[in-house]
Amino acid sequence: MTDLLLKDEVYAIVGAAMEVYNELGTGFLEPVYQEALEWELARRRIPYEAQKEINISYKGHALRKTYVADLVVYGQIIVEIKAVAQLTAVEEAQLLNYLKATGLEVGLLMNFHAPHKLEWRRMVRTQRAQPHRSSTS
């Protein structure tokens, strides 16, 4: 069995997100969860950049349109924050496209609206771009 890419970093981010979920519960919009997660990451001394503008290239050509990531944590992990009934293939495809466009390898979808638990997905950019599904209480 192989080790997960950025395993410790993902664990730290998910732990911070679980703390936010446990404190706030469901019912807020995404910006509230983002601000709370930023606060929790800072409290834990986890480096992050919020609303980071990322250039996208197409066949080596820099596009004028950019992507704004909710968070880039440890300079290597895109974190997309959602407040939806449940994560779907649409959100997963969006994150996989962000990973492909930016060249980053690991992304996390964090859904703070799921009842009874934080819903999250760890996704890794690969040749086939298959999601690794995870959920944690």
TORDRENVO-279961 format. One record per residue (C-alpha): residue in three letters; x, y, z. Coordinates in steps of 0.1 Angstrom, whole numbers, plus 5000, padded with zeros to 4 digits. Layout:
TORDRENVO-279961
r->ALA px->X py->Y pz->Z
...
***
This chain:
TORDRENVO-279961
r->MET px->5000 py->5000 pz->5000
r->THR px->5013 py->5035 pz->4991
r->ASP px->5013 py->5065 pz->5014
r->LEU px->4987 py->5092 pz->5007
r->LEU px->5001 py->5123 pz->4992
r->LEU px->5003 py->5152 pz->5018
r->LYS px->4986 py->5129 pz->5043
r->ASP px->4996 py->5149 pz->5074
r->GLU px->4987 py->5182 pz->5059
r->VAL px->4953 py->5170 pz->5048
r->TYR px->4947 py->5155 pz->5083
r->ALA px->4955 py->5189 pz->5099
r->ILE px->4932 py->5208 pz->5076
r->VAL px->4903 py->5183 pz->5081
r->GLY px->4909 py->5186 pz->5119
r->ALA px->4905 py->5224 pz->5117
r->ALA px->4874 py->5220 pz->5095
r->MET px->4859 py->5196 pz->5120
r->GLU px->4864 py->5221 pz->5148
r->VAL px->4846 py->5247 pz->5128
r->TYR px->4817 py->5223 pz->5120
r->ASN px->4814 py->5212 pz->5156
r->GLU px->4813 py->5249 pz->5168
r->LEU px->4790 py->5264 pz->5141
r->GLY px->4769 py->5235 pz->5129
r->THR px->4749 py->5238 pz->5097
r->GLY px->4729 py->5267 pz->5083
r->PHE px->4754 py->5294 pz->5075
r->LEU px->4765 py->5305 pz->5040
r->GLU px->4800 py->5296 pz->5027
r->PRO px->4817 py->5329 pz->5036
r->VAL px->4810 py->5324 pz->5073
r->TYR px->4826 py->5289 pz->5072
r->GLN px->4855 py->5303 pz->5052
r->GLU px->4862 py->5330 pz->5078
r->ALA px->4859 py->5306 pz->5107
r->LEU px->4882 py->5281 pz->5090
r->GLU px->4907 py->5309 pz->5083
r->TRP px->4906 py->5318 pz->5120
r->GLU px->4910 py->5281 pz->5130
r->LEU px->4939 py->5276 pz->5106
r->ALA px->4957 py->5307 pz->5119
r->ARG px->4951 py->5296 pz->5155
r->ARG px->4967 py->5262 pz->5146
r->ARG px->4996 py->5280 pz->5128
r->ILE px->4987 py->5263 pz->5095
r->PRO px->4998 py->5284 pz->5066
r->TYR px->4971 py->5294 pz->5041
r->GLU px->4962 py->5320 pz->5015
r->ALA px->4925 py->5330 pz->5013
r->GLN px->4908 py->5340 pz->4980
r->LYS px->4940 py->5333 pz->4962
r->GLU px->4939 py->5343 pz->4925
r->ILE px->4955 py->5316 pz->4904
r->ASN px->4964 py->5319 pz->4867
r->ILE px->4952 py->5293 pz->4844
r->SER px->4968 py->5282 pz->4812
r->TYR px->4954 py->5265 pz->4782
r->LYS px->4979 py->5246 pz->4760
r->GLY px->5007 py->5267 pz->4774
r->HIS px->4988 py->5300 pz->4768
r->ALA px->4980 py->5321 pz->4799
r->LEU px->4943 py->5328 pz->4800
r->ARG px->4930 py->5363 pz->4810
r->LYS px->4904 py->5346 pz->4832
r->THR px->4917 py->5334 pz->4866
r->TYR px->4904 py->5311 pz->4892
r->VAL px->4900 py->5323 pz->4928
r->ALA px->4905 py->5295 pz->4953
r->ASP px->4887 py->5297 pz->4986
r->LEU px->4919 py->5286 pz->5003
r->VAL px->4953 py->5273 pz->4993
r->VAL px->4968 py->5257 pz->5024
r->TYR px->5005 py->5248 pz->5028
r->GLY px->5009 py->5263 pz->4994
r->GLN px->5000 py->5229 pz->4979
r->ILE px->4963 py->5220 pz->4987
r->ILE px->4932 py->5237 pz->4972
r->VAL px->4904 py->5238 pz->4997
r->GLU px->4869 py->5245 pz->4983
r->ILE px->4843 py->5253 pz->5009
r->LYS px->4807 py->5244 pz->5002
r->ALA px->4774 py->5248 pz->5021
r->VAL px->4751 py->5225 pz->5001
r->ALA px->4728 py->5196 pz->5010
r->GLN px->4754 py->5171 pz->4998
r->LEU px->4784 py->5171 pz->4976
r->THR px->4779 py->5158 pz->4940
r->ALA px->4799 py->5149 pz->4910
r->VAL px->4795 py->5185 pz->4899
r->GLU px->4816 py->5198 pz->4928
r->GLU px->4841 py->5170 pz->4924
r->ALA px->4845 py->5177 pz->4887
r->GLN px->4850 py->5214 pz->4895
r->LEU px->4878 py->5207 pz->4920
r->LEU px->4895 py->5182 pz->4896
r->ASN px->4894 py->5209 pz->4869
r->TYR px->4910 py->5234 pz->4893
r->LEU px->4937 py->5209 pz->4902
r->LYS px->4944 py->5203 pz->4865
r->ALA px->4944 py->5240 pz->4856
r->THR px->4967 py->5250 pz->4884
r->GLY px->4990 py->5220 pz->4884
r->LEU px->4984 py->5214 pz->4921
r->GLU px->4980 py->5177 pz->4930
r->VAL px->4957 py->5176 pz->4961
r->GLY px->4924 py->5193 pz->4968
r->LEU px->4897 py->5191 pz->4995
r->LEU px->4860 py->5197 pz->4992
r->MET px->4846 py->5207 pz->5026
r->ASN px->4808 py->5207 pz->5029
r->PHE px->4795 py->5224 pz->5061
r->HIS px->4758 py->5220 pz->5054
r->ALA px->4757 py->5182 pz->5056
r->PRO px->4735 py->5171 pz->5085
r->HIS px->4752 py->5154 pz->5115
r->LYS px->4788 py->5155 pz->5102
r->LEU px->4813 py->5174 pz->5082
r->GLU px->4812 py->5160 pz->5046
r->TRP px->4846 py->5161 pz->5029
r->ARG px->4864 py->5147 pz->4999
r->ARG px->4901 py->5144 pz->4993
r->MET px->4909 py->5145 pz->4956
r->VAL px->4942 py->5139 pz->4939
r->ARG px->4950 py->5149 pz->4903
r->THR px->4961 py->5118 pz->4885
r->GLN px->4961 py->5106 pz->4849
r->ARG px->4926 py->5093 pz->4853
r->ALA px->4916 py->5120 pz->4878
r->GLN px->4896 py->5097 pz->4901
r->PRO px->4883 py->5112 pz->4934
r->HIS px->4892 py->5096 pz->4967
r->ARG px->4859 py->5098 pz->4987
r->SER px->4860 py->5104 pz->5024
r->SER px->4835 py->5114 pz->5051
r->THR px->4842 py->5121 pz->5087
r->SER px->4820 py->5127 pz->5117
***
